[in-house]
Amino acid sequence: MNRISCLCICCLGCFVLLFDYYIMAEEEEDPGFDEDLDDGGNGVDSGQGKRKRLFSKELRCMMYGFGDDQNPYTESVDILEDLVIEFITEMTHKAMSIGRQGRVQVEDIVFLIRKDPRKFARVKDLLTMNEELKKARKAFDEANYGS
């Protein structure tokens, strides 16, 4: 398995985290603003204009963690980001069609990846870790504020 495949599998496992970031970034956009356009120079020309890069910093760190150079080529990061955005978009559309119409829930994502053991295990680990963090925060807040 090559480096890009390993990185993509890791990216897919981090879907839950990146999806939240993607949704928050879209909610911050002005309603009348075309989200695919960006006047900065950090996007790649997609024929219709420049697309805003949402995960460049995170992907650079992940690529470095998987053995790439500390400063990978911008083109490599852009291609990988395009793959991640495409995956998130496809999974979101599928999840919206199988669960409650127009809503994406964690159970829908788990249902979609249930047949891929690596992705399923990673998402299961992330969800377990998320629950443990919630419990720890609650215990910390109760200890500090005496609720």
RAHU-V965021 format. One record per residue. PSI is psi in degrees with one decimal (none if undefined). Layout:
((PSI) (PSI))
This chain:
((133.2) (174.5) (-40.3) (-39.1) (-44.8) (-42.7) (-40.8) (-39.2) (-41.4) (-41.9) (-41.0) (-36.1) (-27.6) (13.5) (-44.2) (-43.7) (-45.0) (-32.9) (-44.1) (-42.5) (-41.1) (-44.8) (-43.0) (-40.0) (-37.6) (-35.2) (-26.5) (-16.6) (148.4) (142.9) (-30.9) (0.4) (133.9) (114.7) (-14.4) (-7.6) (144.1) (132.4) (-1.3) (169.4) (18.0) (9.6) (174.1) (136.5) (118.9) (15.9) (-35.5) (-4.9) (-167.6) (138.1) (139.8) (133.1) (118.4) (-32.5) (15.9) (-47.7) (-45.8) (-41.8) (-38.0) (-43.5) (-41.4) (-41.1) (-42.5) (-41.0) (-27.5) (11.6) (2.6) (177.1) (155.5) (-30.6) (84.0) (161.5) (138.9) (-37.4) (-38.8) (-44.1) (-41.7) (-41.5) (-45.0) (-39.2) (-39.4) (-40.9) (-43.0) (-45.6) (-42.5) (-43.7) (-46.7) (-43.5) (-47.1) (-45.7) (-37.9) (-45.1) (-42.4) (-43.6) (-35.5) (-27.1) (-22.5) (-31.5) (-145.9) (126.5) (129.5) (4.0) (144.7) (125.8) (158.6) (-38.9) (-33.7) (-41.3) (-43.7) (-40.6) (-40.8) (-32.7) (8.6) (-26.2) (-5.2) (103.7) (-37.0) (-46.8) (-42.8) (-44.6) (-40.5) (-44.8) (-39.0) (-43.7) (-44.1) (-39.6) (-38.6) (-44.0) (-39.1) (-42.9) (-41.0) (-39.5) (-40.7) (-44.6) (-40.9) (-41.3) (-42.1) (-44.4) (-39.4) (-45.1) (-40.7) (-38.9) (-39.2) (-35.8) (-2.1) (40.1) (none))
